[in-house]
């Protein structure tokens, strides 16, 4: 998928495409784990397409596109230091 293609998509299309790619990434991960993955380059291509869609979505005005991203786990709080 080219960047120009992604830029031409509507917000709904971006969200739908992102869901589709995430599902495909999930399936490819299982194929790789079970040794059934034949086209290993597809994993990289999907990962980059997801990143491309998320980048375009974040560049759009706030509230126009809803992209759900899991937050990274937060570092443990340092409020309980020993004296």
Beta strands, then each sheet from edge to edge (+ up, - down):
end
